[in-house]
Amino acid sequence: MKASTSSHQEIRQIAFGVGYRMLGSRADAEDIAQETLTRVLDPIANGEIERPEAFTTTVATRLALDELKSARRRREQYVGPWLPEPRIDSSPDPVEIADDVSYALLVVLDRLSPLERAAFLLRDVFALDYGDIGDALDRSPVAVRQLVSRARKNVRSQSAAPVHDHDEHRRLVAEFLEAAGGGDIGGIVALLADDAELLHDGGAHKKAARHPIRGSVRIARSLAKVFPRLSADASIRACVVNGEPGFSIDDGDGIRLVGLVHGVERIERIYFVYNPDKLTGT
């Protein structure tokens, strides 16, 4: 593999993918990609690396783990729930993507330990063998298997059921927006699972619930008060967020909120991101 323009882009995409999945931030992922390029391009171009993709993934993972230690410390001071930075796709329609880039999974990954997250991604997303993962994480293959196993169990237990039918997902989003926008408490309750959860991420800039809101009735009452105010004098539009149906609210000066709902038949999780620092690139 020569360090041509195409290979340069491939390397950058791999490193960015690792960084975004590990850190949930596009700016941090860009930094990871750039630093990875400075470290891997020359060895690859000189023919020193037999498997450039695995090498790139390993370097990006180590950089992301270092950054995650610092990010974890920053998040201890974060105001309210921390959610990953959403990515609004340019295409007007959802695209068929692997579950590994879904927003709901990024939320769950953030609840894993850094090593569990890295092991899970390297194995189940980037398909590295246990030996390569062990080299990247400085762990034995046996230890890596244990990390991956624990991570998979946590992902399964914490994930909201995904909606794989995009038409069904769009319908759920549309009905949610109609009920929430109209302050229809009964309509909202009817759409929610009894144990549904709503998370707001406003950071230090926006007034928002500082703890998850749980239960269909509590969520409906909150939304009936808050959502009409959020959407007043603003346009609400369906969009594609991380490859799946979502919505945004634009007040004319830019996007002020990105939202997603997840569940099958009834909504299990709602995510509202309106920290302006996380919407600058949407």
C-alpha positions in Angstrom: 0.0 0.0 0.0 1.6 3.3 -1.1 0.9 6.6 0.5 -1.1 7.9 -2.4 -4.0 10.3 -2.2 -6.5 7.5 -2.0 -4.6 5.7 0.7 -4.2 8.9 2.6 -8.0 9.3 2.6 -8.5 5.7 3.6 -6.2 6.1 6.5 -7.9 9.3 7.6 -11.4 7.7 7.4 -10.3 4.7 9.4 -8.7 6.9 12.1 -11.7 9.3 12.2 -14.1 6.3 12.5 -12.1 5.0 15.5 -12.0 8.5 17.1 -15.7 9.3 16.6 -16.8 5.9 18.0 -14.5 6.1 20.9 -15.0 9.7 21.8 -18.4 10.7 20.4 -17.0 14.0 19.2 -16.2 15.1 15.7 -13.6 17.6 16.7 -11.8 15.1 18.8 -12.1 12.5 16.0 -10.5 15.0 13.6 -7.6 15.5 16.0 -7.2 11.7 16.3 -7.2 11.3 12.5 -4.6 14.1 12.0 -2.3 12.7 14.6 -2.7 9.2 13.3 -1.7 10.4 9.8 1.5 11.9 11.1 2.5 8.6 12.8 1.5 6.0 10.1 2.1 7.6 6.7 5.8 7.2 6.5 6.1 3.7 7.8 3.3 2.6 5.4 4.9 4.4 2.5 8.3 2.8 3.3 6.8 -0.7 3.2 7.5 -1.3 6.9 3.9 -2.2 7.6 2.3 -5.5 6.3 -1.2 -4.6 7.3 -1.8 -0.8 7.0 -5.4 -0.9 8.1 -4.7 -2.9 11.3 -1.8 -0.7 12.0 -3.8 2.5 11.5 -6.6 1.2 13.7 -4.2 0.3 16.5 -2.5 3.7 16.5 -5.8 5.6 16.4 -7.2 3.4 19.2 -4.2 4.2 21.5 -4.5 7.9 20.8 -8.2 7.7 21.5 -7.7 5.9 24.8 -5.3 8.6 25.9 -7.8 11.3 24.9 -10.6 9.4 26.6 -8.8 9.6 30.0 -8.8 13.4 29.7 -12.3 13.5 28.3 -13.5 11.4 31.3 -12.1 13.9 33.7 -13.8 16.8 31.8 -17.1 14.9 31.8 -17.1 14.6 35.5 -17.6 18.4 35.5 -20.2 18.3 32.7 -23.6 19.9 33.5 -26.3 17.3 33.1 -26.2 14.1 30.9 -23.4 13.9 28.3 -24.5 12.7 24.9 -22.4 12.0 21.8 -22.2 14.7 19.1 -24.9 14.0 16.5 -24.1 13.8 12.8 -26.8 15.1 10.4 -26.3 13.4 7.0 -26.6 15.3 3.8 -28.9 12.7 2.2 -32.6 13.3 2.8 -33.3 9.6 3.3 -31.9 7.2 5.8 -29.1 5.0 4.5 -28.5 1.4 5.3 -25.7 1.4 7.8 -24.3 -1.0 10.3 -25.7 -0.8 13.9 -22.2 0.2 15.0 -22.6 3.8 14.0 -26.1 4.3 15.3 -26.6 7.0 17.9 -28.1 4.7 20.5 -25.1 2.5 20.4 -22.7 5.5 20.8 -24.7 6.4 23.9 -24.3 2.9 25.3 -20.6 2.7 24.4 -19.9 5.8 26.5 -21.1 3.9 29.6 -18.5 1.2 29.1 -15.0 1.4 30.5 -12.4 2.8 28.0 -10.9 -0.7 27.6 -14.2 -2.4 27.2 -15.2 0.1 24.6 -12.0 -0.2 22.7 -12.1 -4.0 22.7 -15.7 -4.1 21.6 -15.1 -1.7 18.7 -11.9 -3.4 17.5 -13.5 -6.8 17.6 -17.1 -6.3 16.5 -16.7 -3.2 14.3 -13.2 -3.3 12.9 -12.9 -7.2 13.0 -9.4 -7.4 14.4 -8.3 -10.7 15.8 -7.8 -11.1 19.5 -4.0 -11.0 19.1 -4.0 -7.6 17.3 -6.4 -6.2 19.9 -4.2 -7.4 22.6 -1.2 -5.6 21.0 -3.3 -2.4 20.7 -4.5 -2.6 24.3 -1.4 -4.2 25.9 -3.5 -7.1 27.1 -3.3 -10.8 26.6 -5.8 -12.4 24.1 -7.5 -14.1 27.0 -8.0 -10.8 28.8 -9.2 -9.3 25.5 -11.9 -12.0 25.1 -13.1 -11.2 28.6 -13.3 -7.5 27.8 -15.2 -8.2 24.6 -17.6 -10.5 26.4 -18.4 -8.0 29.2 -18.8 -5.2 26.7 -21.3 -7.3 24.6 -23.4 -8.1 27.6 -23.5 -4.5 28.6 -24.4 -3.3 25.1 -27.2 -5.9 24.9 -28.6 -5.0 28.4 -28.5 -1.2 28.0 -29.5 -0.7 24.3 -32.9 0.4 23.3 -34.4 -1.9 20.7 -33.5 -0.5 17.3 -36.0 0.3 14.6 -34.7 -1.4 11.5 -37.6 -0.4 9.3 -37.0 3.1 8.2 -40.6 3.7 7.2 -41.7 2.6 10.7 -39.1 4.8 12.3 -40.2 7.8 10.2 -43.8 7.2 11.3 -42.7 7.1 14.9 -40.8 10.3 14.6 -43.7 12.1 12.8 -46.3 11.0 15.4 -43.9 12.0 18.2 -43.4 15.5 16.7 -47.2 16.0 16.2 -48.0 15.0 19.8 -45.1 16.8 21.5 -45.5 19.9 19.4 -49.1 20.1 20.3 -48.6 19.5 24.0 -50.8 16.4 23.8 -50.0 14.6 27.0 -52.3 11.7 26.2 -50.9 11.3 22.7 -47.3 11.4 24.0 -48.0 8.7 26.6 -49.6 6.5 24.0 -46.4 6.6 22.0 -44.1 5.8 25.0 -43.1 2.6 26.6 -44.0 2.6 30.3 -40.3 2.7 31.3 -39.2 5.1 28.6 -36.3 7.5 29.2 -35.6 11.1 28.1 -32.1 12.6 28.1 -31.4 16.3 27.6 -27.9 17.5 26.7 -27.7 21.2 27.1 -24.3 21.4 28.7 -23.5 24.5 30.6 -25.0 26.8 27.9 -28.7 25.8 28.0 -31.2 25.2 30.8 -32.1 21.6 30.7 -33.0 18.7 32.9 -29.8 17.6 34.7 -30.9 14.0 35.2 -32.7 11.5 32.9 -36.5 11.7 33.0 -38.0 8.2 33.3 -41.5 6.9 32.9 -44.1 7.7 30.2 -46.3 10.0 32.3 -43.4 12.1 33.6 -41.8 12.4 30.2 -45.2 13.4 28.6 -45.8 16.1 31.2 -42.3 17.5 30.7 -42.5 17.5 26.9 -45.9 19.1 26.9 -44.4 22.0 28.8 -41.0 22.2 27.1 -41.4 21.1 23.5 -43.9 23.8 22.4 -41.6 26.4 23.9 -38.5 24.9 22.1 -40.3 24.9 18.8 -42.0 28.3 19.0 -41.1 30.6 16.1 -38.8 27.8 14.8 -39.0 25.3 12.0 -39.1 21.6 12.8 -37.9 19.2 10.1 -37.3 15.6 9.7 -33.6 14.7 9.0 -31.2 11.9 9.0 -29.0 11.6 12.1 -26.2 9.1 12.2 -27.9 7.3 9.4 -31.4 7.0 10.9 -34.6 9.1 11.1 -34.4 12.0 13.5 -35.4 15.7 13.6 -34.0 19.1 14.1 -35.3 22.5 15.3 -34.0 25.6 13.5 -34.7 29.1 14.8 -33.4 30.9 11.7 -30.0 31.5 13.1 -29.1 27.8 12.9 -30.0 24.5 14.4 -30.9 24.7 18.1 -31.8 21.1 18.8 -31.3 17.7 17.3 -33.5 14.8 18.5 -33.8 11.1 18.1 -36.3 8.5 19.3 -35.7 4.8 19.5 -37.9 1.8 20.1 -40.1 -0.8 18.4 -43.8 0.0 18.3 -43.4 2.3 21.4 -40.6 4.7 22.1 -38.1 3.5 24.7 -35.4 6.3 24.5 -35.5 10.0 23.5 -32.3 12.0 23.0 -32.3 15.8 22.8 -29.0 17.5 22.1 -29.0 21.3 22.2 -25.6 22.1 23.6 -24.5 24.6 20.9 -21.0 23.3 21.1 -22.3 20.0 19.7 -24.4 21.5 16.9 -21.8 23.7 15.2 -21.0 21.2 12.6 -24.6 20.0 11.9 
